[in-house]
Amino acid sequence: MTDPRHDHGTGAEPGPDRAHRRPDGVDDTTVEALGALSKALETTERARGHLYSFHQLTGSADLELDRAVELLRKAGHTAHADRVEREILGRNVIPDHWTFQIVEAYDATYYEPFKAVERRARDELVQGRDHLFEAEMKEARRTAGHPDHTAHPGSPG
């Protein structure tokens, strides 16, 4: 019996759908390497999301300072209101940068080049196919014929 992870047939037999089957001649180490590269990019996607959270949370905090300044003045603490307004409100979070500039620099300097390198590797090594490592791992772990362990959407199991 052939190993279903390496079955490159028409799609009628068990295993990943055509979009998630390794092309003929692609070895295990290449699939594993592309899986590691994809996992690293996915981690970078998460980091980028945290960077956007940092951007939005910092912006929200800066906007809330307007209310703090207003209430400090209303309470008669003019010197404190002036200090918050002068020292913190609208302040750069790192020298010469607001958070949106950090996000833009991250995207241009790291994120976009990373995406391009990962995409080029997949295009050149496996005809642009994505998640081959995960699809093969799914195939190795599923119970053939079980309705909740189908090979891919629309397959009978």
C-alpha positions as CSV (number, residue, x, y, z in Angstrom):
1,M,0.0,0.0,0.0
2,T,1.3,3.4,-0.9
3,D,1.8,6.1,1.7
4,P,-1.2,8.5,1.2
5,R,1.0,11.5,2.0
6,H,2.9,10.9,-1.2
7,D,-0.2,10.0,-3.4
8,H,-0.2,12.4,-6.3
9,G,-3.2,11.0,-8.1
10,T,-6.3,12.7,-9.6
11,G,-8.0,13.6,-6.4
12,A,-10.5,10.7,-6.3
13,E,-8.4,8.7,-3.9
14,P,-7.9,9.5,-0.3
15,G,-5.4,12.3,0.6
16,P,-5.1,16.0,0.3
17,D,-6.9,17.8,-2.5
18,R,-4.7,18.7,-5.6
19,A,-3.9,22.2,-4.2
20,H,-2.3,20.5,-1.2
21,R,-0.4,17.6,-2.8
22,R,3.3,17.9,-3.3
23,P,4.3,18.0,-6.9
24,D,6.2,15.0,-8.3
25,G,9.8,14.9,-7.4
26,V,9.6,17.1,-4.3
27,D,11.3,15.4,-1.4
28,D,10.4,15.3,2.3
29,T,13.1,17.7,3.4
30,T,11.9,20.4,1.0
31,V,8.3,20.0,2.2
32,E,9.5,20.2,5.8
33,A,11.7,23.2,5.0
34,L,8.8,25.1,3.4
35,G,6.6,24.1,6.4
36,A,9.2,25.7,8.7
37,L,9.3,28.8,6.5
38,S,5.5,29.0,6.5
39,K,5.4,28.6,10.3
40,A,7.9,31.4,10.7
41,L,5.8,33.7,8.5
42,E,2.7,32.8,10.4
43,T,4.5,33.8,13.6
44,T,5.5,37.0,12.0
45,E,1.8,37.6,11.1
46,R,1.0,37.2,14.7
47,A,3.8,39.6,15.7
48,R,2.4,42.1,13.2
49,G,-1.0,41.8,14.7
50,H,0.5,42.6,18.1
51,L,2.2,45.6,16.6
52,Y,-1.2,46.8,15.3
53,S,-2.6,46.3,18.8
54,F,0.3,48.3,20.2
55,H,-0.5,51.1,17.7
56,Q,-4.2,51.1,18.5
57,L,-3.8,50.9,22.2
58,T,-1.2,53.6,22.3
59,G,-3.4,55.8,20.1
60,S,-6.4,55.2,22.4
61,A,-4.4,56.0,25.5
62,D,-3.2,59.3,23.8
63,L,-6.8,60.2,23.0
64,E,-7.9,59.5,26.6
65,L,-5.3,62.0,27.8
66,D,-7.6,64.7,26.5
67,R,-10.2,63.7,29.1
68,A,-7.5,63.4,31.8
69,V,-6.3,67.0,31.0
70,E,-9.8,68.3,31.0
71,L,-10.6,66.7,34.4
72,L,-7.4,67.8,36.0
73,R,-8.1,71.4,35.0
74,K,-11.7,71.1,36.2
75,A,-10.4,69.8,39.5
76,G,-8.1,72.8,39.8
77,H,-4.8,70.9,39.1
78,T,-3.7,73.2,36.3
79,A,0.0,72.5,36.7
80,H,-0.6,68.7,36.4
81,A,-2.9,69.2,33.4
82,D,-0.2,71.4,31.7
83,R,2.5,68.8,32.4
84,V,0.4,65.9,30.9
85,E,-0.4,68.1,27.9
86,R,3.2,69.3,27.4
87,E,5.1,66.1,28.2
88,I,2.9,63.2,27.2
89,L,0.0,64.2,24.9
90,G,1.1,63.6,21.3
91,R,4.6,62.4,22.3
92,N,6.7,60.3,20.0
93,V,6.8,56.7,21.4
94,I,10.4,56.3,20.2
95,P,12.6,59.1,18.9
96,D,11.0,60.7,15.8
97,H,8.2,58.1,15.5
98,W,4.5,57.7,16.3
99,T,3.2,54.2,16.3
100,F,1.8,54.4,12.7
101,Q,5.3,55.1,11.5
102,I,6.7,52.0,13.4
103,V,4.0,49.9,11.7
104,E,4.8,51.3,8.3
105,A,8.5,50.7,8.8
106,Y,8.0,47.1,10.0
107,D,5.8,46.4,7.0
108,A,8.2,47.9,4.5
109,T,11.5,46.7,6.0
110,Y,10.6,43.2,7.3
111,Y,7.0,41.9,6.7
112,E,6.7,42.5,3.0
113,P,10.1,41.2,2.1
114,F,9.5,38.1,4.3
115,K,6.2,37.4,2.5
116,A,7.9,37.8,-0.9
117,V,10.7,35.4,0.0
118,E,8.3,32.8,1.3
119,R,6.1,33.1,-1.7
120,R,9.0,32.9,-4.1
121,A,10.3,29.7,-2.4
122,R,6.8,28.1,-2.7
123,D,6.4,29.2,-6.3
124,E,9.9,27.9,-7.4
125,L,10.0,24.7,-5.3
126,V,6.4,23.4,-5.1
127,Q,4.5,25.2,-7.9
128,G,3.1,27.8,-5.4
129,R,1.3,25.2,-3.3
130,D,0.7,26.2,0.3
131,H,0.5,24.1,3.5
132,L,1.9,20.9,2.1
133,F,3.5,19.9,5.4
134,E,0.3,20.5,7.3
135,A,-1.9,18.7,4.7
136,E,0.4,15.7,4.9
137,M,0.4,15.8,8.7
138,K,-3.4,15.9,8.6
139,E,-3.5,12.9,6.3
140,A,-1.2,10.9,8.6
141,R,-3.4,11.7,11.6
142,R,-6.9,11.3,10.3
143,T,-9.0,8.2,10.5
144,A,-10.0,7.2,6.9
145,G,-13.7,6.8,6.5
146,H,-14.6,8.7,9.7
147,P,-17.1,11.5,8.9
148,D,-15.2,14.0,11.1
149,H,-11.8,13.1,9.6
150,T,-12.4,13.9,5.9
151,A,-9.4,14.4,3.7
152,H,-10.5,17.8,2.4
153,P,-13.7,19.8,2.1
154,G,-16.3,17.9,0.1
155,S,-14.6,14.5,0.3
156,P,-16.5,11.5,1.6
157,G,-13.9,10.6,4.2
